[in-house]
Amino acid sequence: MARGLILTTQARATTSSFTTRISLSKPKCKKLLLYRLHLPSRVSSTRFFCCKCSVSQDPIVITEYKQSFSQRMAMAGLKPHHRIAIGVSGGPDSMALCVLTAGWKTDGANAVGKSDDGFINGVLGIIVDHGLREESNEEAQIVSSRVTEMGIRCEIAKCSWLNGRPKQGHLLEEAREMRYEVFQNVCTKHQIEVLLIAHHADDQAELFILRLSRNSGVLGLAGMAFTSQMFSKSTHLYGEGSKNKGILIVRPLLDFSKEVMYKVCQESGQDWVEDPTNQSTVYARNRIRMSLGNLSSYTFQSEVQGVISACRRTRAYVDQICNNLINQAVTIIDHGYAIIDLEILNPSQSYRYMPVKVCCIDLAVCLSKEQAH
């Protein structure tokens, strides 16, 4: 989860001497307050920040964001009555996602009601406690309290590092893998088949530059998909006779900028956590984020998003070819293996389509494994 601590109203009153007003070009707001809580010497206080923008609410602005969000949920085939989970870190992105999801669930003609305990029906916030720092449990509890106030039921899931904690050089990658494994387990336990993740347009741009620096091809430069499927690596999660249907991952904020995330939190009066380690130049992604911030003209951002969109269209075309070839050349057997007709694929005819055919074979193998689950 995002590393930081949200202060209550009472705590703010007692720490007013440590409150500083800062001016930012983005997000634009009347008053942005930055809080730091003094902690025991054994705990690094630089990890604990919370921001809240004090502005008068603009119902027109928040309504526009809610309408755009509803359209994207519809694009994913989702309706308010569907059972969904939300990955929550406590940062402005996931808190904005919670705000928009709560509104989508409870507003409009297809709105759902609330349970007897006051929670919105069919939505669960999942907070992952990686357990890598002493204060992580306290942070998770505070974020859970904030999300609960929105009417969203929360579950805090702790990571079990059976093979030991990740090494510093692989911390981000291993933490991410563990986080998604926890998401999978919690969703499966609650029989939830849809998971919302708060990735946005700025994340997509950062990933594009990162992969470009590593000589990624067009398919990799397409970045994160609007929807994708996640399957469990563990078969014990499924009872006898059940099938591993997987979890549908939806990223409804991919067309929203980071600035919009802040605005949603501001207009809804929602606190969020700012992780100071995001300013660390140790990680390549942070350096890319800072560089993009220095080149954050509207024209530049539009051009980057245009290139990403072109790569996504290319990937969609390749996916379509793969699906067509799979339907023609691959037969999935109930026992968990695939029969591939190599004559239909005919790799000797043209090397131009070899990568596509390799993708088809790899996908067929994956499908056969999932069928076995």
C-alpha positions as CSV (number, residue, x, y, z in Angstrom):
1,M,0.0,0.0,0.0
2,A,1.1,3.6,-0.4
3,R,3.4,4.5,2.5
4,G,2.0,7.3,4.6
5,L,-0.2,8.1,7.5
6,I,-3.5,9.9,7.3
7,L,-4.1,12.3,10.2
8,T,-7.5,12.6,11.8
9,T,-9.1,16.0,12.5
10,Q,-8.0,15.8,16.1
11,A,-4.5,15.0,15.1
12,R,-4.3,17.9,12.8
13,A,-5.3,20.3,15.6
14,T,-2.4,19.0,17.8
15,T,0.1,19.2,14.9
16,S,-0.8,22.6,13.6
17,S,2.8,23.8,14.2
18,F,4.0,21.3,11.7
19,T,1.5,22.3,9.0
20,T,2.8,24.0,5.9
21,R,0.9,25.5,3.0
22,I,2.6,24.7,-0.3
23,S,1.9,25.9,-3.8
24,L,1.7,23.5,-6.7
25,S,1.0,24.0,-10.3
26,K,-0.8,20.7,-10.4
27,P,-3.3,20.0,-9.0
28,K,-4.8,23.5,-9.0
29,C,-6.5,24.2,-5.7
30,K,-7.0,27.0,-3.2
31,K,-5.4,25.4,-0.3
32,L,-3.2,22.3,-0.2
33,L,-2.0,21.2,3.2
34,L,0.9,18.9,3.9
35,Y,1.1,17.2,7.2
36,R,3.9,15.3,8.8
37,L,3.6,13.4,12.0
38,H,6.5,13.2,14.5
39,L,7.1,9.6,15.4
40,P,9.5,7.7,17.7
41,S,13.1,7.9,16.6
42,R,13.1,4.3,15.6
43,V,10.6,5.0,12.8
44,S,11.5,7.2,9.8
45,S,9.1,10.1,9.9
46,T,9.8,10.9,6.3
47,R,7.5,8.2,5.3
48,F,4.4,9.8,6.9
49,F,2.7,12.4,4.8
50,C,-1.0,13.2,4.2
51,C,-2.5,15.8,1.9
52,K,-5.9,17.3,1.8
53,C,-7.1,20.1,-0.4
54,S,-9.6,22.4,1.2
55,V,-11.8,23.7,-1.5
56,S,-15.5,24.4,-2.0
57,Q,-17.1,21.5,-3.9
58,D,-18.0,22.0,-7.6
59,P,-20.9,19.7,-8.4
60,I,-20.5,20.3,-12.1
61,V,-16.8,19.1,-12.2
62,I,-17.4,16.0,-10.1
63,T,-20.5,15.1,-12.1
64,E,-18.5,15.2,-15.3
65,Y,-15.9,12.8,-13.9
66,K,-18.6,10.5,-12.7
67,Q,-20.2,10.4,-16.1
68,S,-16.9,9.6,-17.8
69,F,-16.2,6.9,-15.3
70,S,-19.7,5.4,-15.8
71,Q,-19.0,5.3,-19.6
72,R,-15.8,3.4,-19.1
73,M,-17.4,0.9,-16.7
74,A,-20.0,0.3,-19.4
75,M,-17.2,-0.2,-22.0
76,A,-15.9,-3.0,-19.7
77,G,-19.4,-4.6,-19.6
78,L,-19.9,-3.7,-16.0
79,K,-23.1,-2.6,-14.3
80,P,-23.7,-1.4,-10.7
81,H,-25.2,-4.7,-9.7
82,H,-22.0,-6.6,-10.5
83,R,-19.8,-7.7,-7.6
84,I,-16.4,-6.0,-7.8
85,A,-13.3,-5.5,-5.7
86,I,-11.0,-2.4,-5.7
87,G,-7.3,-2.4,-5.1
88,V,-6.7,0.3,-2.5
89,S,-3.4,1.8,-1.4
90,G,-4.5,5.0,0.2
91,G,-2.9,7.2,-2.5
92,P,-4.8,9.8,-4.5
93,D,-5.3,7.4,-7.4
94,S,-7.0,4.6,-5.5
95,M,-8.9,6.9,-3.2
96,A,-10.3,8.7,-6.3
97,L,-11.2,5.3,-7.7
98,C,-13.1,4.5,-4.5
99,V,-15.0,7.8,-4.7
100,L,-16.0,7.3,-8.3
101,T,-16.9,3.6,-7.8
102,A,-19.1,4.5,-4.8
103,G,-20.9,7.1,-6.8
104,W,-21.3,4.7,-9.8
105,K,-22.8,2.1,-7.5
106,T,-25.3,4.3,-5.7
107,D,-26.3,7.0,-8.3
108,G,-28.6,6.7,-11.3
109,A,-31.5,4.4,-12.3
110,N,-29.5,1.2,-11.8
111,A,-28.2,2.1,-8.4
112,V,-27.8,-0.5,-5.8
113,G,-28.8,-0.2,-2.2
114,K,-26.9,-0.7,1.1
115,S,-26.8,-3.6,3.4
116,D,-28.1,-3.5,7.0
117,D,-24.7,-2.5,8.2
118,G,-24.5,0.5,5.9
119,F,-22.1,-0.8,3.3
120,I,-22.7,-0.5,-0.4
121,N,-23.8,-3.8,-1.9
122,G,-21.4,-5.7,-4.1
123,V,-18.1,-3.8,-3.6
124,L,-15.1,-4.7,-1.5
125,G,-11.9,-2.6,-1.0
126,I,-8.8,-4.7,-0.7
127,I,-5.9,-3.2,1.2
128,V,-2.6,-5.1,1.0
129,D,-0.3,-4.9,4.0
130,H,3.1,-6.0,2.6
131,G,4.4,-6.2,6.1
132,L,7.8,-4.8,5.1
133,R,7.8,-2.0,7.6
134,E,6.9,-1.8,11.2
135,E,4.2,0.8,10.8
136,S,2.5,-0.8,7.8
137,N,-0.3,-2.4,9.8
138,E,-1.2,1.0,11.4
139,E,-1.3,2.6,8.0
140,A,-3.5,-0.1,6.6
141,Q,-6.0,0.4,9.5
142,I,-6.2,4.1,8.9
143,V,-6.8,3.8,5.2
144,S,-9.4,1.1,5.8
145,S,-11.2,3.6,8.1
146,R,-11.2,6.2,5.5
147,V,-12.6,3.9,2.8
148,T,-15.2,2.5,5.2
149,E,-16.5,6.1,5.7
150,M,-17.4,6.1,2.0
151,G,-19.6,3.1,2.6
152,I,-17.2,0.6,1.1
153,R,-16.5,-2.6,3.0
154,C,-12.8,-3.2,3.4
155,E,-10.5,-6.2,4.0
156,I,-6.9,-5.9,5.0
157,A,-4.8,-8.8,3.6
158,K,-1.3,-9.4,4.9
159,C,1.4,-10.8,2.7
160,S,3.2,-14.0,3.7
161,W,6.8,-14.0,2.5
162,L,7.4,-17.7,2.7
163,N,10.7,-17.4,0.8
164,G,11.9,-14.5,2.8
165,R,11.4,-10.8,2.3
166,P,12.4,-9.4,-1.2
167,K,15.9,-8.0,-1.7
168,Q,16.2,-4.3,-2.2
169,G,17.1,-4.6,-5.9
170,H,13.9,-6.6,-6.6
171,L,11.6,-5.0,-4.0
172,L,9.1,-3.3,-6.4
173,E,8.8,-6.3,-8.7
174,E,8.3,-8.9,-6.0
175,A,6.0,-6.6,-4.0
176,R,3.8,-6.2,-7.1
177,E,3.7,-9.9,-7.8
178,M,2.7,-10.6,-4.2
179,R,0.1,-7.8,-4.2
180,Y,-1.7,-9.3,-7.3
181,E,-1.5,-12.8,-5.7
182,V,-3.2,-11.4,-2.6
183,F,-5.8,-9.7,-4.8
184,Q,-6.5,-13.0,-6.6
185,N,-6.9,-14.9,-3.3
186,V,-9.2,-12.4,-1.7
187,C,-11.4,-12.2,-4.8
188,T,-11.6,-15.9,-5.1
189,K,-12.5,-16.2,-1.4
190,H,-15.4,-13.8,-1.8
191,Q,-16.4,-15.1,-5.2
192,I,-15.7,-11.8,-6.9
193,E,-14.7,-11.9,-10.6
194,V,-13.9,-8.3,-11.2
195,L,-11.0,-6.2,-9.8
196,L,-10.6,-2.5,-10.4
197,I,-7.1,-1.1,-10.5
198,A,-6.4,2.7,-10.3
199,H,-3.8,3.0,-13.1
200,H,-4.2,6.2,-15.0
201,A,-2.8,8.0,-18.1
202,D,0.3,9.3,-16.4
203,D,1.2,5.7,-15.3
204,Q,0.7,4.6,-18.9
205,A,3.1,7.3,-20.1
206,E,5.7,6.3,-17.5
207,L,5.5,2.7,-18.5
208,F,5.9,3.6,-22.2
209,I,9.1,5.5,-21.5
210,L,10.4,2.8,-19.2
211,R,9.8,0.1,-21.8
212,L,11.1,2.3,-24.6
213,S,14.4,2.7,-22.7
214,R,14.6,-1.1,-22.5
215,N,14.1,-1.6,-26.3
216,S,10.6,-3.0,-26.0
217,G,8.7,-3.7,-29.2
218,V,5.4,-2.3,-30.4
219,L,3.4,-4.8,-28.4
220,G,5.2,-3.9,-25.2
221,L,4.9,-0.2,-25.8
222,A,1.1,-0.6,-25.9
223,G,1.3,-0.6,-22.2
224,M,-1.4,-1.7,-19.8
225,A,-4.6,-3.0,-21.3
226,F,-8.0,-1.5,-20.3
227,T,-9.1,-5.0,-19.4
228,S,-7.1,-8.1,-18.9
229,Q,-7.5,-11.5,-17.2
230,M,-5.6,-12.8,-14.2
231,F,-5.5,-16.5,-13.4
232,S,-4.3,-18.1,-10.2
233,K,-1.1,-20.1,-10.2
234,S,-2.4,-22.2,-7.3
235,T,-4.9,-25.0,-8.0
236,H,-5.8,-25.5,-4.3
237,L,-8.0,-22.4,-4.4
238,Y,-10.5,-24.3,-6.5
239,G,-12.7,-27.1,-5.3
240,E,-13.1,-30.4,-7.1
241,G,-15.0,-29.9,-10.3
242,S,-14.6,-26.1,-10.3
243,K,-12.9,-24.2,-13.0
244,N,-10.4,-21.4,-12.9
245,K,-12.4,-18.7,-14.6
246,G,-9.8,-16.0,-13.6
247,I,-10.4,-12.5,-12.4
248,L,-11.2,-9.7,-14.9
249,I,-8.9,-6.8,-14.2
250,V,-10.4,-3.4,-15.3
251,R,-8.5,-0.1,-15.4
252,P,-11.2,2.4,-15.8
253,L,-9.0,5.4,-15.2
254,L,-6.5,4.9,-18.0
255,D,-7.9,7.9,-19.9
256,F,-7.8,10.1,-16.7
257,S,-4.7,12.2,-15.9
258,K,-3.0,12.3,-12.5
259,E,-4.4,15.8,-12.1
260,V,-7.9,14.4,-12.3
261,M,-7.1,12.0,-9.5
262,Y,-6.3,15.0,-7.3
263,K,-9.3,16.9,-8.4
264,V,-11.7,14.0,-7.6
265,C,-10.3,13.8,-4.1
266,Q,-10.4,17.5,-3.6
267,E,-14.0,18.0,-4.8
268,S,-15.2,15.1,-2.6
269,G,-13.2,16.3,0.4
270,Q,-11.2,13.1,0.6
271,D,-7.8,12.7,2.2
272,W,-5.1,10.8,0.5
273,V,-1.5,9.7,1.2
274,E,1.5,11.0,-0.6
275,D,4.4,8.6,-0.5
276,P,7.7,10.6,-0.2
277,T,9.7,7.7,-1.6
278,N,8.1,8.4,-4.9
279,Q,10.5,11.3,-5.0
280,S,13.5,9.1,-4.7
281,T,15.8,8.9,-7.7
282,V,16.9,5.4,-6.8
283,Y,14.1,3.9,-8.9
284,A,14.0,4.4,-12.7
285,R,10.3,4.9,-12.7
286,N,10.6,7.8,-10.3
287,R,13.3,9.4,-12.5
288,I,11.0,9.0,-15.5
289,R,8.1,10.6,-13.7
290,M,10.1,13.6,-12.7
291,S,11.4,14.0,-16.3
292,L,7.8,13.8,-17.6
293,G,6.8,16.4,-15.1
294,N,9.3,18.8,-16.5
295,L,7.9,18.3,-20.0
296,S,4.3,18.3,-19.0
297,S,3.0,20.6,-21.7
298,Y,-0.4,19.6,-23.1
299,T,1.0,19.1,-26.6
300,F,3.7,16.7,-25.3
301,Q,1.3,14.7,-23.2
302,S,-1.1,14.4,-26.1
303,E,1.6,13.2,-28.5
304,V,2.8,10.6,-26.0
305,Q,-0.8,9.3,-25.5
306,G,-1.2,9.3,-29.3
307,V,1.8,7.0,-29.8
308,I,0.6,4.7,-27.0
309,S,-2.9,4.6,-28.6
310,A,-1.3,3.6,-32.0
311,C,0.7,0.8,-30.3
312,R,-2.5,-0.4,-28.6
313,R,-4.3,-0.5,-31.9
314,T,-1.5,-2.6,-33.3
315,R,-1.6,-4.9,-30.4
316,A,-5.4,-5.3,-30.8
317,Y,-4.8,-6.2,-34.4
318,V,-2.2,-8.8,-33.5
319,D,-4.5,-10.2,-30.8
320,Q,-7.3,-10.5,-33.3
321,I,-5.0,-12.5,-35.7
322,C,-3.9,-14.7,-32.8
323,N,-7.5,-15.4,-31.8
324,N,-8.4,-16.3,-35.4
325,L,-5.5,-18.7,-35.7
326,I,-6.2,-20.3,-32.4
327,N,-9.8,-20.9,-33.3
328,Q,-8.7,-22.5,-36.5
329,A,-5.6,-24.5,-35.4
330,V,-6.0,-25.2,-31.7
331,T,-8.3,-27.6,-29.9
332,I,-8.4,-27.5,-26.1
333,I,-9.1,-31.0,-24.5
334,D,-11.0,-31.2,-21.3
335,H,-8.2,-33.2,-19.7
336,G,-6.0,-30.1,-19.8
337,Y,-3.9,-30.2,-23.0
338,A,-4.1,-28.7,-26.4
339,I,-3.9,-30.1,-29.9
340,I,-2.2,-27.7,-32.3
341,D,-2.5,-28.2,-36.1
342,L,0.9,-27.1,-37.4
343,E,-0.2,-27.3,-41.0
344,I,-2.7,-24.5,-40.5
345,L,-0.1,-22.4,-38.8
346,N,2.3,-23.3,-41.6
347,P,5.4,-21.5,-40.2
348,S,7.5,-22.4,-43.2
349,Q,5.4,-20.4,-45.5
350,S,6.4,-17.0,-44.3
351,Y,8.7,-15.9,-41.5
352,R,6.9,-12.6,-41.4
353,Y,4.2,-14.0,-39.2
354,M,6.4,-16.2,-37.0
355,P,6.1,-14.0,-33.9
356,V,2.3,-14.1,-34.2
357,K,2.4,-17.9,-34.5
358,V,4.7,-18.3,-31.5
359,C,2.2,-16.1,-29.6
360,C,-0.6,-18.4,-30.6
361,I,1.3,-21.5,-29.5
362,D,2.2,-19.9,-26.1
363,L,-1.4,-18.8,-25.6
364,A,-2.6,-22.3,-26.4
365,V,-0.3,-23.8,-23.8
366,C,-1.6,-21.3,-21.3
367,L,-5.2,-22.1,-22.1
368,S,-4.5,-25.8,-21.7
369,K,-3.0,-25.2,-18.3
370,E,-6.0,-23.1,-17.2
371,Q,-8.3,-25.8,-18.5
372,A,-6.6,-28.3,-16.2
373,H,-7.3,-26.1,-13.2
